[in-house]
Amino acid sequence: MSANHRQFGSAARAAVRSGLALPVGAVAAALVLAGQPGRAARWQARVSGGRGWTGGRVLARAVLGLPLDALALLLVGYALFSSVRNFGYPVWYLGTDYHQAWGGPTMAGVWAVHATGWGLCLLVLLRWPLRWIARGQRALTVRLLDGRSAPSAPRPAAARAV
């Protein structure tokens, strides 16, 4: 597997973990409030990683991580919705007059322009903003777990060489 594939895979995993942090945090908080802190800790550990989750730490993670988690969910949701819309352009807009659309007059040209443009936007969206959010979420997790290990993003090859 090439380095680009591994980087895309790590970015995708970070995006999925970041996007799931809010719903999982809400479920885990509800479980703590329902008197099931063990189940809440398992849910939280699946997404955030690390060991040592207690009911109080799960609630603290849900409350303190809310701004980052909501932003991550918003970005991941937007990325998924727009990916379906742009990569599926021929399905959604086949019955319309696409001759004046970007890449027209053929549907193949229109699809190629929209898919390529969105692919570049998605690369930027997943590469920087979601990576920064994931780092913030990891930092919060490490702080709440008293420095115990949390999943870390692989370092770029240039950083490893230094």
C-alpha atoms as an extended CHARMM CRD file, in Angstrom:
* protein
*
       162  EXT
         1         1  MET       CA              0.0000000000        0.0000000000        0.0000000000  PROA      1               0.0000000000
         2         2  SER       CA              1.3780000000        3.4020000000       -0.9300000000  PROA      2               0.0000000000
         3         3  ALA       CA              1.9780000000        6.2400000000        1.4910000000  PROA      3               0.0000000000
         4         4  ASN       CA             -0.8720000000        8.2700000000       -0.0490000000  PROA      4               0.0000000000
         5         5  HSD       CA             -3.3400000000        5.4560000000        0.5470000000  PROA      5               0.0000000000
         6         6  ARG       CA             -2.2170000000        5.1460000000        4.1630000000  PROA      6               0.0000000000
         7         7  GLN       CA             -2.5370000000        8.9140000000        4.6790000000  PROA      7               0.0000000000
         8         8  PHE       CA             -6.0180000000        8.9330000000        3.1740000000  PROA      8               0.0000000000
         9         9  GLY       CA             -6.9830000000        5.9680000000        5.3390000000  PROA      9               0.0000000000
        10        10  SER       CA             -5.7270000000        7.6750000000        8.4960000000  PROA      10              0.0000000000
        11        11  ALA       CA             -7.5260000000       10.8970000000        7.5440000000  PROA      11              0.0000000000
        12        12  ALA       CA            -10.7340000000        8.9630000000        6.9160000000  PROA      12              0.0000000000
        13        13  ARG       CA            -10.4540000000        7.1310000000       10.2530000000  PROA      13              0.0000000000
        14        14  ALA       CA             -9.8180000000       10.4310000000       12.0490000000  PROA      14              0.0000000000
        15        15  ALA       CA            -12.8410000000       11.9640000000       10.3020000000  PROA      15              0.0000000000
        16        16  VAL       CA            -15.0700000000        9.0420000000       11.2970000000  PROA      16              0.0000000000
        17        17  ARG       CA            -13.8940000000        9.1310000000       14.9260000000  PROA      17              0.0000000000
        18        18  SER       CA            -14.3040000000       12.9110000000       15.0820000000  PROA      18              0.0000000000
        19        19  GLY       CA            -17.7470000000       12.7900000000       13.5020000000  PROA      19              0.0000000000
        20        20  LEU       CA            -18.9480000000       10.0550000000       15.8420000000  PROA      20              0.0000000000
        21        21  ALA       CA            -17.6780000000       11.7710000000       18.9950000000  PROA      21              0.0000000000
        22        22  LEU       CA            -20.8590000000       13.8220000000       19.5500000000  PROA      22              0.0000000000
        23        23  PRO       CA            -23.4490000000       11.0550000000       19.0850000000  PROA      23              0.0000000000
        24        24  VAL       CA            -21.3690000000        8.5440000000       21.0590000000  PROA      24              0.0000000000
        25        25  GLY       CA            -20.7500000000       11.1140000000       23.7850000000  PROA      25              0.0000000000
        26        26  ALA       CA            -24.4860000000       11.7540000000       24.0360000000  PROA      26              0.0000000000
        27        27  VAL       CA            -25.2490000000        8.0280000000       24.2570000000  PROA      27              0.0000000000
        28        28  ALA       CA            -22.4790000000        7.5190000000       26.8170000000  PROA      28              0.0000000000
        29        29  ALA       CA            -23.7080000000       10.4530000000       28.9180000000  PROA      29              0.0000000000
        30        30  ALA       CA            -27.2480000000        9.0680000000       28.8120000000  PROA      30              0.0000000000
        31        31  LEU       CA            -25.9210000000        5.6830000000       29.9240000000  PROA      31              0.0000000000
        32        32  VAL       CA            -24.0920000000        7.2710000000       32.8550000000  PROA      32              0.0000000000
        33        33  LEU       CA            -27.2170000000        9.1440000000       33.8870000000  PROA      33              0.0000000000
        34        34  ALA       CA            -29.1990000000        5.8880000000       33.5730000000  PROA      34              0.0000000000
        35        35  GLY       CA            -26.8300000000        4.2070000000       36.0240000000  PROA      35              0.0000000000
        36        36  GLN       CA            -24.7190000000        2.2010000000       33.5640000000  PROA      36              0.0000000000
        37        37  PRO       CA            -21.2510000000        3.7800000000       33.7340000000  PROA      37              0.0000000000
        38        38  GLY       CA            -19.5120000000        0.5550000000       32.6240000000  PROA      38              0.0000000000
        39        39  ARG       CA            -21.3870000000        0.4830000000       29.3240000000  PROA      39              0.0000000000
        40        40  ALA       CA            -20.8060000000        4.2240000000       28.9200000000  PROA      40              0.0000000000
        41        41  ALA       CA            -17.0680000000        3.7120000000       29.4260000000  PROA      41              0.0000000000
        42        42  ARG       CA            -17.0010000000        1.0100000000       26.7350000000  PROA      42              0.0000000000
        43        43  TRP       CA            -18.8520000000        3.2590000000       24.2800000000  PROA      43              0.0000000000
        44        44  GLN       CA            -16.5080000000        6.1500000000       24.9980000000  PROA      44              0.0000000000
        45        45  ALA       CA            -13.4040000000        3.9740000000       24.7250000000  PROA      45              0.0000000000
        46        46  ARG       CA            -14.4730000000        2.7160000000       21.2820000000  PROA      46              0.0000000000
        47        47  VAL       CA            -14.4460000000        6.2070000000       19.8320000000  PROA      47              0.0000000000
        48        48  SER       CA            -12.0080000000        8.1410000000       21.9950000000  PROA      48              0.0000000000
        49        49  GLY       CA             -9.7230000000        5.2970000000       22.9450000000  PROA      49              0.0000000000
        50        50  GLY       CA             -7.7570000000        5.0910000000       26.1170000000  PROA      50              0.0000000000
        51        51  ARG       CA             -8.4830000000        3.2760000000       29.3400000000  PROA      51              0.0000000000
        52        52  GLY       CA             -9.7650000000        4.5160000000       32.6420000000  PROA      52              0.0000000000
        53        53  TRP       CA            -13.0940000000        5.9840000000       31.6300000000  PROA      53              0.0000000000
        54        54  THR       CA            -15.3780000000        6.4980000000       34.6150000000  PROA      54              0.0000000000
        55        55  GLY       CA            -18.8730000000        7.9050000000       34.7300000000  PROA      55              0.0000000000
        56        56  GLY       CA            -17.5960000000       11.3380000000       35.7080000000  PROA      56              0.0000000000
        57        57  ARG       CA            -14.9630000000       11.3740000000       32.9930000000  PROA      57              0.0000000000
        58        58  VAL       CA            -17.4970000000       10.3180000000       30.3720000000  PROA      58              0.0000000000
        59        59  LEU       CA            -19.8020000000       13.1750000000       31.4080000000  PROA      59              0.0000000000
        60        60  ALA       CA            -16.8820000000       15.6120000000       31.4500000000  PROA      60              0.0000000000
        61        61  ARG       CA            -15.8440000000       14.4580000000       27.9480000000  PROA      61              0.0000000000
        62        62  ALA       CA            -19.3790000000       14.9380000000       26.6660000000  PROA      62              0.0000000000
        63        63  VAL       CA            -19.6950000000       18.4540000000       28.0940000000  PROA      63              0.0000000000
        64        64  LEU       CA            -16.1760000000       19.7720000000       27.4950000000  PROA      64              0.0000000000
        65        65  GLY       CA            -15.9220000000       18.2480000000       24.0240000000  PROA      65              0.0000000000
        66        66  LEU       CA            -19.2710000000       19.5780000000       22.8470000000  PROA      66              0.0000000000
        67        67  PRO       CA            -17.9490000000       22.5060000000       20.7410000000  PROA      67              0.0000000000
        68        68  LEU       CA            -15.2990000000       20.4180000000       18.9600000000  PROA      68              0.0000000000
        69        69  ASP       CA            -17.5950000000       17.4250000000       18.5930000000  PROA      69              0.0000000000
        70        70  ALA       CA            -20.4400000000       19.5080000000       17.1530000000  PROA      70              0.0000000000
        71        71  LEU       CA            -18.0900000000       21.1690000000       14.6670000000  PROA      71              0.0000000000
        72        72  ALA       CA            -16.6680000000       17.7820000000       13.6350000000  PROA      72              0.0000000000
        73        73  LEU       CA            -20.1590000000       16.3190000000       13.1680000000  PROA      73              0.0000000000
        74        74  LEU       CA            -21.1620000000       19.3330000000       11.0840000000  PROA      74              0.0000000000
        75        75  LEU       CA            -18.0970000000       19.0510000000        8.8300000000  PROA      75              0.0000000000
        76        76  VAL       CA            -18.3590000000       15.2750000000        8.4190000000  PROA      76              0.0000000000
        77        77  GLY       CA            -22.0900000000       15.5190000000        7.7180000000  PROA      77              0.0000000000
        78        78  TYR       CA            -21.4810000000       18.2150000000        5.1300000000  PROA      78              0.0000000000
        79        79  ALA       CA            -18.7130000000       16.1590000000        3.5410000000  PROA      79              0.0000000000
        80        80  LEU       CA            -20.9120000000       13.0630000000        3.3050000000  PROA      80              0.0000000000
        81        81  PHE       CA            -23.9230000000       14.9360000000        1.9420000000  PROA      81              0.0000000000
        82        82  SER       CA            -21.8650000000       16.8400000000       -0.6200000000  PROA      82              0.0000000000
        83        83  SER       CA            -19.9560000000       13.7070000000       -1.6250000000  PROA      83              0.0000000000
        84        84  VAL       CA            -23.1610000000       11.8870000000       -2.4530000000  PROA      84              0.0000000000
        85        85  ARG       CA            -24.4640000000       14.9300000000       -4.2920000000  PROA      85              0.0000000000
        86        86  ASN       CA            -21.3080000000       15.6540000000       -6.3160000000  PROA      86              0.0000000000
        87        87  PHE       CA            -20.1260000000       12.1300000000       -7.0850000000  PROA      87              0.0000000000
        88        88  GLY       CA            -23.7020000000       11.1400000000       -7.8990000000  PROA      88              0.0000000000
        89        89  TYR       CA            -24.2680000000       14.1890000000      -10.1010000000  PROA      89              0.0000000000
        90        90  PRO       CA            -25.5560000000       12.1790000000      -13.0870000000  PROA      90              0.0000000000
        91        91  VAL       CA            -28.1770000000       10.4650000000      -10.9360000000  PROA      91              0.0000000000
        92        92  TRP       CA            -29.5510000000       13.6520000000       -9.3940000000  PROA      92              0.0000000000
        93        93  TYR       CA            -29.4440000000       15.9200000000      -12.4400000000  PROA      93              0.0000000000
        94        94  LEU       CA            -29.9210000000       13.5870000000      -15.4050000000  PROA      94              0.0000000000
        95        95  GLY       CA            -33.3550000000       14.9710000000      -16.2570000000  PROA      95              0.0000000000
        96        96  THR       CA            -32.1790000000       18.5950000000      -16.2310000000  PROA      96              0.0000000000
        97        97  ASP       CA            -30.5220000000       20.7220000000      -18.8510000000  PROA      97              0.0000000000
        98        98  TYR       CA            -26.8800000000       20.1070000000      -18.0230000000  PROA      98              0.0000000000
        99        99  HSD       CA            -25.5320000000       21.5640000000      -21.2890000000  PROA      99              0.0000000000
       100       100  GLN       CA            -24.7610000000       24.9100000000      -19.6090000000  PROA      100             0.0000000000
       101       101  ALA       CA            -23.3660000000       23.3540000000      -16.4090000000  PROA      101             0.0000000000
       102       102  TRP       CA            -19.6640000000       23.3590000000      -15.5940000000  PROA      102             0.0000000000
       103       103  GLY       CA            -18.0050000000       20.7510000000      -17.7740000000  PROA      103             0.0000000000
       104       104  GLY       CA            -20.9230000000       20.6060000000      -20.2240000000  PROA      104             0.0000000000
       105       105  PRO       CA            -22.2450000000       19.9710000000      -22.8040000000  PROA      105             0.0000000000
       106       106  THR       CA            -21.8360000000       16.2420000000      -22.0430000000  PROA      106             0.0000000000
       107       107  MET       CA            -22.8980000000       14.5770000000      -18.8060000000  PROA      107             0.0000000000
       108       108  ALA       CA            -19.4900000000       12.8790000000      -18.5870000000  PROA      108             0.0000000000
       109       109  GLY       CA            -17.7770000000       16.2660000000      -18.6380000000  PROA      109             0.0000000000
       110       110  VAL       CA            -20.1860000000       17.6980000000      -16.0760000000  PROA      110             0.0000000000
       111       111  TRP       CA            -19.6460000000       14.7330000000      -13.7650000000  PROA      111             0.0000000000
       112       112  ALA       CA            -15.8740000000       14.8610000000      -14.1700000000  PROA      112             0.0000000000
       113       113  VAL       CA            -15.7250000000       18.5560000000      -13.2840000000  PROA      113             0.0000000000
       114       114  HSD       CA            -18.0200000000       18.2100000000      -10.2620000000  PROA      114             0.0000000000
       115       115  ALA       CA            -16.3960000000       15.0300000000       -8.9600000000  PROA      115             0.0000000000
       116       116  THR       CA            -12.8770000000       16.3990000000       -9.3680000000  PROA      116             0.0000000000
       117       117  GLY       CA            -13.7480000000       19.7420000000       -7.8050000000  PROA      117             0.0000000000
       118       118  TRP       CA            -15.4590000000       18.1440000000       -4.8400000000  PROA      118             0.0000000000
       119       119  GLY       CA            -12.6400000000       15.6100000000       -4.4700000000  PROA      119             0.0000000000
       120       120  LEU       CA            -10.1890000000       18.4860000000       -4.0680000000  PROA      120             0.0000000000
       121       121  CYS       CA            -12.4840000000       20.2360000000       -1.5760000000  PROA      121             0.0000000000
       122       122  LEU       CA            -12.8660000000       16.9910000000        0.3420000000  PROA      122             0.0000000000
       123       123  LEU       CA             -9.1120000000       16.5260000000        0.4380000000  PROA      123             0.0000000000
       124       124  VAL       CA             -8.6810000000       19.9860000000        1.9460000000  PROA      124             0.0000000000
       125       125  LEU       CA            -11.5960000000       19.4990000000        4.3510000000  PROA      125             0.0000000000
       126       126  LEU       CA            -10.3200000000       16.1690000000        5.6460000000  PROA      126             0.0000000000
       127       127  ARG       CA             -6.6690000000       17.0740000000        5.5770000000  PROA      127             0.0000000000
       128       128  TRP       CA             -6.6170000000       20.2100000000        7.7120000000  PROA      128             0.0000000000
       129       129  PRO       CA             -9.7630000000       21.2630000000        9.5940000000  PROA      129             0.0000000000
       130       130  LEU       CA            -10.8240000000       17.7670000000       10.6500000000  PROA      130             0.0000000000
       131       131  ARG       CA             -7.2610000000       16.8390000000       11.5480000000  PROA      131             0.0000000000
       132       132  TRP       CA             -7.0350000000       19.9210000000       13.7830000000  PROA      132             0.0000000000
       133       133  ILE       CA            -10.3520000000       19.0660000000       15.4090000000  PROA      133             0.0000000000
       134       134  ALA       CA             -9.2230000000       15.4760000000       15.9440000000  PROA      134             0.0000000000
       135       135  ARG       CA             -6.0490000000       16.7200000000       17.6300000000  PROA      135             0.0000000000
       136       136  GLY       CA             -8.1210000000       18.8660000000       19.9710000000  PROA      136             0.0000000000
       137       137  GLN       CA            -10.3800000000       15.9280000000       20.7710000000  PROA      137             0.0000000000
       138       138  ARG       CA             -7.3460000000       13.7180000000       21.4510000000  PROA      138             0.0000000000
       139       139  ALA       CA             -5.8090000000       16.3730000000       23.6990000000  PROA      139             0.0000000000
       140       140  LEU       CA             -9.0380000000       16.5740000000       25.6960000000  PROA      140             0.0000000000
       141       141  THR       CA             -9.1560000000       12.7870000000       26.0000000000  PROA      141             0.0000000000
       142       142  VAL       CA             -5.5600000000       12.5930000000       27.1970000000  PROA      142             0.0000000000
       143       143  ARG       CA             -6.1890000000       15.3810000000       29.7210000000  PROA      143             0.0000000000
       144       144  LEU       CA             -9.3030000000       13.6590000000       31.0730000000  PROA      144             0.0000000000
       145       145  LEU       CA             -7.5480000000       10.3040000000       31.3120000000  PROA      145             0.0000000000
       146       146  ASP       CA             -4.6220000000       11.8040000000       33.2550000000  PROA      146             0.0000000000
       147       147  GLY       CA             -2.1510000000       11.2900000000       30.4300000000  PROA      147             0.0000000000
       148       148  ARG       CA             -3.1220000000        7.7000000000       29.6220000000  PROA      148             0.0000000000
       149       149  SER       CA             -2.8150000000        6.7850000000       25.9830000000  PROA      149             0.0000000000
       150       150  ALA       CA             -5.3930000000        7.8500000000       23.4560000000  PROA      150             0.0000000000
       151       151  PRO       CA             -5.3240000000        6.9780000000       19.7580000000  PROA      151             0.0000000000
       152       152  SER       CA             -2.8620000000        9.1670000000       17.9680000000  PROA      152             0.0000000000
       153       153  ALA       CA             -2.7220000000       10.1420000000       14.3530000000  PROA      153             0.0000000000
       154       154  PRO       CA              0.2680000000        8.8090000000       12.4470000000  PROA      154             0.0000000000
       155       155  ARG       CA              2.9590000000       11.4010000000       12.0130000000  PROA      155             0.0000000000
       156       156  PRO       CA              3.8750000000       12.4480000000        8.4850000000  PROA      156             0.0000000000
       157       157  ALA       CA              6.9740000000       10.8220000000        7.0010000000  PROA      157             0.0000000000
       158       158  ALA       CA              8.8730000000       14.1180000000        7.0980000000  PROA      158             0.0000000000
       159       159  ALA       CA              8.2330000000       14.4760000000       10.8350000000  PROA      159             0.0000000000
       160       160  ARG       CA              9.3070000000       10.8830000000       11.4830000000  PROA      160             0.0000000000
       161       161  ALA       CA             12.6000000000       11.4170000000        9.6710000000  PROA      161             0.0000000000
       162       162  VAL       CA             13.5060000000       14.3870000000       11.8660000000  PROA      162             0.0000000000
